[in-house]
Each structure stands twice: as C-alpha cells, then as structure tokens.
Amino acid sequence: MSAGDPGGRRPGPQDPRRPAGRRRRRSGTEPVTARSALGLRLLLSAVFLPVFVALTVFFALWAADAGPGENPDRGTLVAFTAVCALVALLAAADLLVVLRRRRGARGGGS
C-alpha cells in the first residue's frame, strides 16, 4: 500500500469507477451501467418532427381560410399553429443535439 492509495487498490482500465474518454465522473446514485436513451430520443424526434411540421401547415392554411364567425375562430387556429410550430422547433433542436452527441460518442465529433 502506498500513501496515496489508502485502500490498496488502484482503479484499472476495466474499473467502472474510472471515467473513460470524455465521460464525466459519476455525481449521483445512478447505476454504474446507466446508459442514455439517445436512440429513443432520435426515433421520437425523427417521427414527430414531420408530424408537427405537417400540423403547423394544416392549421396555418385552415386559419388563413377561416372566415368571421366560424367555429373554431381564426385566433384559436393561430394558437394551434403556434403551438405546433413550437413543438416542431423543439423536435428539430432535440434531433440536432442527439445527432451531435451520437457523432461525438463514436469519435467522429469535432
């Protein structure tokens, strides 16, 4: 045992407590084998981005065609358009973040 190693055990290359590459040190109580759900986030973003873009276009066209006194009124349709556009924007941003993280994890990132 050395003075700098009170337990007599040094972390080896296979020790799960040792950070590998650019990974951060564990800071909480998550399991040692915890993995992120990047694949699921990629799938959800890729599916819902075109869905919400299509809904944005649909509600925008409906709002443009809505006349006075119709139900739902133009204000409601514009609100639906804005909400769908916001969700589409969030899905696009998440898709870009996931793709960047996956590229970085595979060693091809900048």
N, C-alpha and C positions, 0 to 999 in steps of 0.2 A: 504494500500500500504506500502511496505517496501522499505528501501533504496536500496536494491539490485535488486528490481523489479520495475523499473520506470513505466512500463505500467500497473501495477496492475494485470497482467495476467501471470501465470506460465505455462510453457508447461506441459501438462498432458500426460498420457501414450498413448492417441489416437491422440495427436497433430502431424501432418505430418512434422513439422519442427524439431521434436526431432529424432535424429538418433536411430534406433532400432538395437540392437545386434552389429554386427561388421561393419555395414554400415558406409560409410563415410558421412561427412556433405556435404550438397549441396554447390557447389562452383560457380555455374553459373546460367544461366537463364532457365535451363531445368525445365519441369513441375514437380510438386510435385509427380505426379503419374507415372513418367517415369520408364520404365522397360527395361531391356536389352533384346537383341534378341538372347539369348543363345540357345533357341530351334531351331531357323532358322540356326544359325551357326553350331549346331550339325548335323542337317539334311544335309546341304550343304557339310560339311566335310566328313560325312559318305557316301554320294553319290559320291563325286568327288575323294576321296582317291583311291578307287579301279579302277576308270576310268583312272586316271593318272598313276597308277602303271601298268595297262594293256598297256597303250600307251607307257610307258617307255620300257617295254619288247618288244613290237611290233617294235618300232623304233630301239632298240638295235639289235634285230635279223635282221631287214632289213639292218642296217648299216653293220653288220657282213657279210651279203650275197652280198652286193653291190660290183660290180667289177669296174675296172677303166673305165672311160668314160661313165658310166651310169648316167642317169638323174633321180632323184636328186643324187648328188655325195655323197660320204661317209661323207665328212665334214658337209654337211647340215643335214644329218640324225643323226650324232653325236650331232649336236647342238640341234635338236629336242628332242633327247633322254635326253640331259642335262636339257633342259627347262622343260620337262615333269617330270623328276626326282625331280627338284627343286619345282615344284608346288605340287607334291605328298608329298614331305617333309614338305612343309608349311601346307598342309591339315592335315597331321598327327600331327604336332605340335599344330595346332588350335584345333583339336579333343581332344588332351590331356588337353589343357588349359580349354576347355569348360567342359569336364568331371570333372576336378578338381574343377572348380568353382561351378558347379551344386551340387557336393558332399558336398562342404563346405557350400553352401546355405541351404542344407537340414539338417545340423547339424551333418553329419557323417564324416566331414573332420578332418584332423589332424592339 
